[in-house]
Amino acid sequence: MKKVTMVDVAKKAGVSKSTVSQFLNKRFEYMSVETREKIEKAIEQLGYKPNYIARSLKQKRTSMIGIIVANIVHHFSTEVSRAIEDFFIEQDIHAILCNADNDPKKERRYIEMLQAKQVDGLIIFPTEQNIDLYKDLVESGYPVIFMDRKVDGINIPAVKVNNSEATEAIIQHFVEYGHERISIVTQPLTISTRIERVNGYRKAIKENEIELNEDFIIRAETKEINGQLKLLFSRKNPPTALIAGNDLVFLEILEFAKENKLKIGTDFSLAVFDNIPFAHLVTPAVTTIAQPSYEMGEKAAQMLLSLIEKENSELQDVVYNCQLLIRDSSKIVRSK
């Protein structure tokens, strides 16, 4: 069977080969709707398949980008990745998704692999450990955007949320409901996101003139959180309110509460820092500090495309506000 070429499409549509090329590259500025429809119809009738390798060589682009997620298990990560893919598919650019598992060695392998494949740019949820590699990306002018996290001393624009201020807001909410023994539960403070949230916790506790108890700041690997909570709640005066650092921590708190016959919203109040899709469906409905994940992913994609197309090489960090969604899990009133 004879292979259908761009010339065949041009003849069928009654236009020049260069016009078909412009159509395939989505350059419609000087093309009438009638011409576009003719080319679309010719492509459909002939079953024409563009030669992406040839296009890549000609354009010096592969029409592929890489997304390196820190941990794909997080609902936030999947929402962001979906937004990035949705944006780029409209640009006829394909996204390759990699899961680094918060492992700097794995992250390094993925960055090097994607560069070897000559993807046009990267969006990375950085582990913040591969400083030399990040610097190489900057020095080479490689298009990169950081998502969710910021790496000190690395001039790569980041899309993130106001973690510290959001944590301060939930502390203030707890204080207004009479809580003074407030605990924050997070994973190890190895990334900027967690550090900022703990800093916001410390600041809010101080500003509300509550005595800071370091034991109330749990920073442990996920598998160790249950044991840490058991120690914390075995104290004479355990916390009356908990902040879960993300959805995985939230699940550990649920398991701890079930094992120890504690009721969320009764025995202790709870708020979760993450987008929990079922938060309003459980009993009690869970208070969340929601991040505009889809909007963040879309913004990161726009920024990366701007770098790829060399429209703007001086991009700044973009910081979004979180939304505090108050539900029954944090409405219990404690007398001081």
C-alpha positions as CSV (number, residue, x, y, z in Angstrom):
1,M,0.0,0.0,0.0
2,K,1.4,3.4,-1.0
3,K,2.3,5.7,1.8
4,V,0.2,8.9,1.9
5,T,2.4,12.0,1.8
6,M,1.9,15.7,2.5
7,V,2.0,16.2,-1.3
8,D,-1.0,13.9,-1.6
9,V,-2.9,15.9,1.0
10,A,-2.1,19.2,-0.8
11,K,-3.3,17.8,-4.1
12,K,-6.5,16.5,-2.6
13,A,-7.3,19.7,-0.8
14,G,-6.2,21.9,-3.8
15,V,-3.6,23.9,-1.8
16,S,0.2,24.1,-1.7
17,K,2.4,21.7,0.4
18,S,3.5,24.7,2.5
19,T,-0.1,25.4,3.4
20,V,-0.6,21.8,4.6
21,S,2.7,22.2,6.6
22,Q,1.4,25.4,8.2
23,F,-1.9,23.6,9.1
24,L,0.0,20.7,10.7
25,N,2.0,23.1,12.7
26,K,-1.1,25.0,13.8
27,R,-0.1,28.2,12.1
28,F,-3.6,29.4,11.2
29,E,-3.1,33.2,11.3
30,Y,-3.4,33.7,7.5
31,M,-5.5,30.7,6.7
32,S,-9.2,30.8,6.0
33,V,-11.7,28.6,7.7
34,E,-12.6,27.1,4.3
35,T,-8.9,26.1,3.7
36,R,-8.6,24.5,7.1
37,E,-11.8,22.5,6.5
38,K,-10.5,21.3,3.1
39,I,-7.2,20.1,4.6
40,E,-8.9,18.4,7.5
41,K,-11.2,16.6,5.1
42,A,-8.3,15.6,2.8
43,I,-6.3,14.2,5.8
44,E,-9.3,12.2,7.0
45,Q,-10.2,10.8,3.6
46,L,-6.6,9.8,2.8
47,G,-5.8,8.6,6.3
48,Y,-2.7,10.7,6.4
49,K,-0.3,10.3,9.4
50,P,2.2,13.1,9.9
51,N,5.9,12.0,10.2
52,Y,6.7,13.3,13.7
53,I,10.3,12.3,13.5
54,A,10.8,14.4,10.3
55,R,8.9,17.3,11.9
56,S,11.1,17.1,15.0
57,L,14.3,17.2,13.0
58,K,13.1,20.2,11.0
59,Q,11.8,22.1,14.0
60,K,14.7,21.0,16.2
61,R,12.0,20.0,18.7
62,T,10.6,16.6,19.7
63,S,7.2,17.9,20.7
64,M,7.6,16.0,24.0
65,I,8.0,17.3,27.6
66,G,8.8,15.4,30.8
67,I,6.9,15.5,34.2
68,I,8.9,14.1,37.1
69,V,6.5,13.7,40.1
70,A,7.9,13.3,43.6
71,N,5.2,10.7,44.5
72,I,2.4,9.8,42.2
73,V,0.3,8.4,45.1
74,H,-0.6,11.9,46.2
75,H,-3.9,13.1,44.8
76,F,-2.4,16.6,44.4
77,S,0.3,15.2,42.1
78,T,-2.2,13.4,39.9
79,E,-4.4,16.5,39.6
80,V,-1.4,18.7,38.6
81,S,-0.1,16.1,36.1
82,R,-3.5,15.8,34.5
83,A,-3.7,19.6,34.1
84,I,-0.2,19.6,32.5
85,E,-1.1,16.9,30.1
86,D,-4.4,18.5,29.2
87,F,-2.6,21.7,28.3
88,F,0.1,20.2,26.2
89,I,-2.2,17.8,24.3
90,E,-3.9,20.9,23.0
91,Q,-0.5,22.1,21.7
92,D,0.1,18.8,20.0
93,I,2.9,18.1,22.6
94,H,3.1,14.8,24.4
95,A,3.9,14.4,28.1
96,I,6.1,11.6,29.6
97,L,5.2,11.1,33.2
98,C,7.9,9.7,35.6
99,N,7.5,8.9,39.4
100,A,10.7,9.6,41.4
101,D,9.3,8.3,44.8
102,N,11.1,11.2,46.5
103,D,14.3,9.4,45.7
104,P,17.1,11.7,44.5
105,K,18.9,8.8,42.7
106,K,15.7,8.0,40.8
107,E,15.1,11.6,40.1
108,R,18.6,12.0,38.6
109,R,18.1,9.0,36.3
110,Y,14.8,10.4,35.0
111,I,16.3,13.8,34.4
112,E,19.2,12.3,32.5
113,M,17.0,9.9,30.6
114,L,14.6,12.6,29.5
115,Q,17.4,14.9,28.4
116,A,18.9,12.0,26.4
117,K,15.5,11.7,24.7
118,Q,15.8,15.4,23.9
119,V,12.4,16.3,25.4
120,D,11.7,20.0,24.9
121,G,11.4,20.8,28.6
122,L,10.8,19.5,32.1
123,I,8.3,20.1,35.0
124,I,9.8,18.7,38.2
125,F,8.5,18.2,41.7
126,P,12.1,18.3,43.0
127,T,13.6,16.2,45.7
128,E,15.8,19.2,46.4
129,Q,18.8,16.9,46.7
130,N,20.4,17.0,43.2
131,I,21.7,20.5,43.4
132,D,24.6,20.0,40.9
133,L,22.1,18.7,38.4
134,Y,19.7,21.6,38.9
135,K,22.6,24.0,38.4
136,D,23.6,22.3,35.2
137,L,20.0,22.7,33.9
138,V,20.1,26.4,34.6
139,E,23.6,26.9,33.1
140,S,22.7,25.1,29.9
141,G,19.5,27.1,29.5
142,Y,17.3,24.0,29.5
143,P,13.6,24.8,29.9
144,V,12.6,23.7,33.5
145,I,9.8,24.6,35.9
146,F,9.7,23.5,39.5
147,M,6.3,22.4,40.9
148,D,5.2,22.6,44.5
149,R,8.7,23.1,45.9
150,K,11.4,25.7,45.7
151,V,15.1,25.0,45.9
152,D,17.2,27.7,47.6
153,G,20.0,29.1,45.4
154,I,18.6,27.6,42.2
155,N,17.3,30.0,39.7
156,I,14.5,27.9,38.4
157,P,10.9,29.4,38.5
158,A,8.5,27.5,40.8
159,V,4.7,27.2,41.0
160,K,3.7,26.7,44.6
161,V,1.3,27.7,47.4
162,N,1.6,29.9,50.4
163,N,2.3,27.0,52.8
164,S,3.3,29.0,55.8
165,E,0.3,31.4,55.7
166,A,-2.2,28.5,55.0
167,T,-0.9,26.7,58.1
168,E,-1.2,29.9,60.2
169,A,-4.8,30.1,59.0
170,I,-5.8,26.7,60.2
171,I,-4.0,27.2,63.6
172,Q,-6.0,30.4,64.0
173,H,-9.2,28.5,63.3
174,F,-8.3,25.9,66.0
175,V,-7.5,28.7,68.5
176,E,-10.9,30.3,67.8
177,Y,-12.5,27.0,68.8
178,G,-10.6,27.0,72.1
179,H,-7.7,24.7,71.2
180,E,-4.2,25.3,72.7
181,R,-2.7,21.8,72.4
182,I,-2.3,21.6,68.6
183,S,-0.1,19.1,66.9
184,I,1.2,19.1,63.3
185,V,2.0,15.7,61.8
186,T,4.3,15.6,58.7
187,Q,6.9,13.5,57.0
188,P,10.6,14.4,57.5
189,L,11.5,18.0,56.8
190,T,13.6,17.3,53.7
191,I,11.7,19.5,51.3
192,S,10.6,23.2,51.3
193,T,6.9,22.5,51.4
194,R,7.1,20.6,54.8
195,I,9.5,23.1,56.2
196,E,7.3,26.1,55.3
197,R,4.3,24.4,56.9
198,V,6.1,23.7,60.2
199,N,7.5,27.3,60.1
200,G,3.9,28.6,59.8
201,Y,2.9,26.3,62.7
202,R,5.7,27.7,64.9
203,K,4.8,31.3,64.0
204,A,1.1,30.9,64.6
205,I,1.7,29.2,68.0
206,K,4.0,32.0,69.1
207,E,1.6,34.8,67.9
208,N,-1.2,33.2,69.8
209,E,0.9,33.2,73.0
210,I,0.7,29.4,73.2
211,E,3.7,27.5,74.7
212,L,5.5,25.7,72.0
213,N,5.9,22.0,72.7
214,E,8.4,20.4,70.3
215,D,6.8,17.0,71.0
216,F,3.7,18.2,69.2
217,I,5.7,18.5,66.0
218,I,5.8,15.0,64.5
219,R,8.1,14.6,61.5
220,A,8.5,11.0,60.7
221,E,8.4,8.5,57.8
222,T,4.9,7.4,56.9
223,K,5.3,3.9,58.4
224,E,6.5,5.5,61.7
225,I,3.7,8.0,62.2
226,N,1.3,5.5,63.9
227,G,3.8,4.8,66.6
228,Q,4.6,8.4,67.1
229,L,0.9,9.2,67.5
230,K,0.6,6.5,70.1
231,L,3.4,8.0,72.1
232,L,1.9,11.5,71.8
233,F,-1.6,10.4,72.9
234,S,-0.3,8.4,75.8
235,R,0.8,11.7,77.4
236,K,-1.1,13.2,80.3
237,N,-2.2,16.1,78.2
238,P,-2.4,14.9,74.5
239,P,-3.2,17.3,71.7
240,T,-6.9,18.2,71.1
241,A,-6.3,19.1,67.5
242,L,-4.2,17.7,64.7
243,I,-3.0,19.0,61.3
244,A,-2.1,16.3,58.8
245,G,0.7,17.4,56.5
246,N,-0.8,15.6,53.4
247,D,-3.2,12.9,52.3
248,L,-0.8,10.0,53.2
249,V,-0.4,11.3,56.7
250,F,-4.2,11.7,56.9
251,L,-4.6,7.9,56.2
252,E,-2.1,7.1,59.0
253,I,-4.2,9.2,61.4
254,L,-7.3,7.4,60.4
255,E,-5.7,4.1,61.1
256,F,-4.4,5.3,64.4
257,A,-7.8,6.6,65.4
258,K,-9.5,3.3,64.4
259,E,-7.0,1.1,66.3
260,N,-7.3,3.2,69.4
261,K,-11.1,3.7,69.3
262,L,-10.8,7.5,69.0
263,K,-13.4,9.5,67.2
264,I,-12.3,12.3,64.9
265,G,-14.3,15.5,65.6
266,T,-15.0,14.2,69.1
267,D,-11.8,13.1,70.8
268,F,-9.7,15.4,68.7
269,S,-10.2,17.9,65.9
270,L,-8.6,17.4,62.5
271,A,-7.6,19.4,59.4
272,V,-5.7,18.0,56.4
273,F,-3.3,19.9,54.1
274,D,-4.2,18.4,50.7
275,N,-7.0,17.9,48.2
276,I,-9.0,15.0,49.5
277,P,-11.8,14.2,46.9
278,F,-13.9,12.3,49.5
279,A,-13.4,14.7,52.4
280,H,-17.0,16.0,52.3
281,L,-18.5,12.5,52.1
282,V,-17.0,10.8,55.2
283,T,-18.4,11.2,58.8
284,P,-17.5,13.6,60.1
285,A,-16.7,15.6,57.0
286,V,-13.0,16.6,57.0
287,T,-11.7,20.1,57.1
288,T,-9.1,20.6,54.3
289,I,-6.6,23.2,53.3
290,A,-7.1,22.8,49.5
291,Q,-4.6,23.8,46.9
292,P,-5.7,24.9,43.4
293,S,-3.9,22.0,41.9
294,Y,-5.4,22.0,38.4
295,E,-4.8,25.7,38.0
296,M,-1.2,25.3,39.2
297,G,-0.5,22.5,36.7
298,E,-2.0,24.6,33.9
299,K,0.2,27.6,34.9
300,A,3.3,25.5,35.1
301,A,2.6,24.2,31.6
302,Q,2.1,27.7,30.3
303,M,5.3,28.8,31.8
304,L,7.2,25.9,30.4
305,L,5.9,26.5,26.9
306,S,7.0,30.1,27.2
307,L,10.5,28.9,28.0
308,I,10.5,26.4,25.2
309,E,9.3,28.9,22.6
310,K,11.8,31.5,24.1
311,E,9.0,34.0,24.7
312,N,10.2,34.8,28.2
313,S,13.4,33.7,29.8
314,E,12.9,35.8,33.0
315,L,10.0,34.1,34.6
316,Q,9.3,34.6,38.3
317,D,7.9,32.2,41.0
318,V,4.1,32.0,41.1
319,V,2.6,31.5,44.5
320,Y,-1.1,30.6,44.9
321,N,-3.3,31.0,48.0
322,C,-4.9,27.9,49.6
323,Q,-8.5,27.6,50.4
324,L,-9.5,26.6,54.0
325,L,-12.6,24.4,53.7
326,I,-14.1,24.2,57.2
327,R,-16.1,21.1,57.9
328,D,-17.3,19.1,61.0
329,S,-13.9,17.4,61.8
330,S,-12.6,20.7,63.2
331,K,-15.7,22.3,64.7
332,I,-15.5,20.8,68.1
333,V,-15.2,23.5,70.8
334,R,-12.7,23.1,73.6
335,S,-13.0,25.1,76.8
336,K,-9.6,26.6,77.7
